[in-house]
Amino acid sequence: MTADDALPPIPPPAISAILLADLDEFLRSGPIIADDLASYLASRGHTHPRFAADNMTGDVSFTVDHLWTITNGAGKTAAEYGHLADYFGADYQQDS
């Protein structure tokens, strides 16, 4: 393997966006997940666990969007990041 074969480095905002995109999808995968998150927060003594669970899910989604904006603003293309297009869909495709 040569340096030409190596994938370009992925900046930390993009890595975080990938991880949080998966977490966002999981949190939104069904009411059982939201209920379990609320139960977990209640077990930690949160006074409004369902409200906090809903807010946490929203915060993850907004953070993904913000990190995607940072990454996209860096001028990278889908070809440079390869699999990021799988996470961000057609929006990740840019002109070179």
C-alpha positions in Angstrom: 0.0 0.0 0.0 1.4 3.4 -1.0 0.5 6.8 0.2 -1.6 7.2 -3.0 -3.8 4.3 -1.9 -4.5 5.8 1.5 -7.9 7.5 2.2 -7.7 11.2 2.9 -7.9 12.1 6.5 -11.4 12.8 7.8 -11.5 15.9 10.0 -12.9 15.5 13.5 -16.1 17.4 12.8 -16.9 14.9 10.0 -16.1 11.9 12.3 -18.4 13.4 15.0 -21.1 14.0 12.4 -20.9 10.3 11.3 -21.2 9.0 14.9 -24.0 11.4 15.8 -25.9 10.7 12.6 -26.0 7.0 13.6 -27.0 8.0 17.2 -29.7 10.3 15.8 -31.2 7.6 13.6 -31.1 5.2 16.6 -32.9 7.6 18.9 -35.6 8.2 16.3 -36.0 4.5 15.5 -39.2 4.1 17.6 -41.1 5.0 20.7 -39.5 2.2 22.7 -36.1 3.9 22.4 -37.5 7.2 23.5 -39.3 5.5 26.4 -36.1 3.7 27.5 -34.1 6.9 27.3 -36.7 8.7 29.5 -36.7 5.8 31.9 -32.9 6.0 32.1 -33.0 9.7 32.8 -35.7 9.2 35.4 -33.5 6.6 37.1 -30.8 9.3 37.4 -33.2 11.6 39.1 -34.2 13.9 36.3 -37.3 15.8 37.2 -38.7 15.8 33.6 -37.2 12.8 32.0 -39.5 12.6 28.9 -39.0 16.3 28.1 -35.2 15.9 28.6 -35.2 12.8 26.3 -37.0 14.6 23.6 -34.6 17.6 23.9 -31.6 15.3 23.8 -32.8 13.7 20.6 -33.3 17.2 19.1 -29.9 18.4 20.3 -28.2 15.4 18.6 -30.0 16.2 15.3 -29.1 19.9 15.4 -25.5 19.0 16.2 -25.3 16.7 13.3 -26.6 19.5 11.0 -24.1 22.0 12.4 -21.2 19.6 12.1 -22.3 18.7 8.5 -22.3 22.5 7.7 -18.8 22.8 9.1 -17.5 19.8 7.1 -19.3 20.8 3.9 -18.0 24.4 4.4 -14.4 23.0 4.3 -14.9 22.4 0.6 -14.5 18.6 0.7 -16.3 16.5 -1.9 -17.9 13.1 -1.5 -15.0 11.5 -3.4 -12.6 12.8 -0.8 -14.5 11.3 2.1 -16.0 8.3 0.3 -18.5 6.7 2.8 -19.7 10.0 4.2 -22.0 10.2 1.2 -23.7 7.1 2.6 -24.6 9.0 5.8 -25.5 12.4 4.3 -27.1 11.2 1.0 -27.3 13.3 -2.1 -26.8 16.5 -0.1 -23.1 15.5 0.3 -22.5 15.5 -3.4 -20.8 18.7 -4.4 -19.2 20.1 -7.6 -15.4 19.8 -7.6 
